[in-house]
């Protein structure tokens, strides 16, 4: 009887911990692969032979830097021929303008004579038509000269294409030509000469699950972790989102830009991205050691004035050492850690605060 009385009156001492409110954002970690911000295959726009090659694989180049010099002597001859033809056409323009002026002066001289009957009307008609013919001839000559100038501009542009320059700052990742190689000005059937990647900014794409994508928007902070560089993190920003979930996977395509001024990140690297998504709905963090699983569903044992109260909770997410719940408890409630199996509602207990978080 004494032992039974002692068990009935025994008040156990248990550890408890205060319930914490969740933070302002949700940290979501997803796998990803780095990619260059811009990638371009450099083709030849002028046919000829490679005379100089100034870069190779791994070289860092600046926008406008000369990559290769192409030579095509026949193009220089075509430009010289076109300029000579232009000179001929300009001389023709001057000749036809002189003929037009002569026809205008002749008609101006014969016009009063025709009116007075001293020159036949037939001669007057001839003078008028001759003037019109010379005016038309001047227009044709000027049009021919303009067409030749346009042709020279085309040839001059092709001459400029013999200098292949970098379209942006980047690094050469592939080279397919060498000095003396013949290149063709055909991007369809030809082979590109170089591949250049812009790596001062790294771009990654991740697919965020539907339950975590709520609240995701451009400007959200992101942190990239690379397994091979454990002592460094790379901060970035969400720059673009698809605004539509993938029908098959119910995920949201998200693009993150990461500044990479020192080139520590290289395109094609496996990494993990931690997205700090602003929280839209409040929730409570409960230590995982405080959750009671039984036939009634997930519950926690709270303590108020030394009395135990069993409360049912709704688990939103399991974060490992902590569990995110939607209801059942509020911030500041004391929950019992590792509750004994015989703990029941209304039981008296002594609380010893936990020194460490669960």
Secondary structure as GFF3:
##gff-version 3
##sequence-region A 1 358
A	DSSP	alpha_helix	2	9	.	.	.	ID=ss1
A	DSSP	beta_strand	12	18	.	.	.	ID=ss2
A	DSSP	beta_strand	20	21	.	.	.	ID=ss3
A	DSSP	beta_strand	25	42	.	.	.	ID=ss4
A	DSSP	beta_strand	48	53	.	.	.	ID=ss5
A	DSSP	beta_strand	60	61	.	.	.	ID=ss6
A	DSSP	beta_strand	66	71	.	.	.	ID=ss7
A	DSSP	alpha_helix	73	116	.	.	.	ID=ss8
A	DSSP	alpha_helix	121	160	.	.	.	ID=ss9
A	DSSP	beta_strand	163	165	.	.	.	ID=ss10
A	DSSP	beta_strand	170	175	.	.	.	ID=ss11
A	DSSP	beta_strand	182	183	.	.	.	ID=ss12
A	DSSP	beta_strand	194	209	.	.	.	ID=ss13
A	DSSP	alpha_helix	210	213	.	.	.	ID=ss14
A	DSSP	beta_strand	221	225	.	.	.	ID=ss15
A	DSSP	beta_strand	233	245	.	.	.	ID=ss16
A	DSSP	beta_strand	251	259	.	.	.	ID=ss17
A	DSSP	beta_strand	270	278	.	.	.	ID=ss18
A	DSSP	beta_strand	284	287	.	.	.	ID=ss19
A	DSSP	three_ten_helix	288	290	.	.	.	ID=ss20
A	DSSP	beta_strand	292	294	.	.	.	ID=ss21
A	DSSP	beta_strand	297	304	.	.	.	ID=ss22
A	DSSP	beta_strand	307	312	.	.	.	ID=ss23
A	DSSP	beta_strand	315	318	.	.	.	ID=ss24
A	DSSP	beta_strand	322	325	.	.	.	ID=ss25
A	DSSP	beta_strand	334	336	.	.	.	ID=ss26
A	DSSP	beta_strand	349	353	.	.	.	ID=ss27
###
